[in-house]
Amino acid sequence: MTMTPATVSSGALTAGLIALPGVYRPQADTALLAQALAREDLGPGSEVLEIGTGTGGLALQAADTGARVTAVDVSWPAVVTARLNALRRRLPLRVVHGDLAGRDGDHRYDLVVSNPPYVPAPGVRPPSRGPERAWDAGPDGRAVIDRLCARAPRLLRPGGALLMVHSGMCGAEETVRRLAGEGLAAEVTERATVAWGPVLRSRRSWLERRCLAAGGEQWEELVVIRARHH
């Protein structure tokens, strides 16, 4: 298991990227996932899928290896942003508007990458519009994570892998357990500790009442989970 410093910089990842209003800009979680992505053995023969591409930064990182990359997002502004960034970087990138790659049917990939919404939120269901759609994920933060765990085996080729980042607040052990229950070999491969951002700070009282955070807590653990298809 790789332990990373508390400060995870997204500077190199965001260099030259644009983001239309309402599109999630790469932050520490994306940077941590980028570190894990850089360790994957990708090349011209590889097929990669990014779910929830946002600005397209991770998809373009994969495309820069020569891999054939498909990026999907439920947000039209994110789709447009990713396409613009691909043009700016002169990299081939297929960007699809949709949810969990539903349009691709039974197509399977060598690598699936995702930074899904994972912030616990008071709403029973995740929002259907607005910038909060990029991070709010129901009362336990697992509304999208659990769907991705269930879908992962149908997205991966034998020997393929899923890389997913989320907050330790959502339960890394639960994610590993669910992926193992789907027949995948899963483990936490990256960890980092970052200061609470404005969204968590605004929900402090609610998070404490739900026992998702201790009183006065100021730091959040981020994890990357890698799950391999046998």
Secondary structure, 3 states (H helix, E strand, C coil): CEECCCCCCCHHHHCCCCCCCCCCCCCHHHHHHHHHHHCCCCCCCCEEEEECCCCCHHHHHHHCCCCEEEEEECCHHHHHHHHHHHHHHCCCCEEEECCCCHHHCCCCEEEEEECCCCECCCCCCCCCCCHHHHCECCCCCCHHHHHHHHHHHHHEEEEEEEEEEEEHHHCHHHHHHHHHHCCEEEEEEEEEEEECCHHHHHCHHHHHHCCCCCCCCCEEEEEEEEEEEC
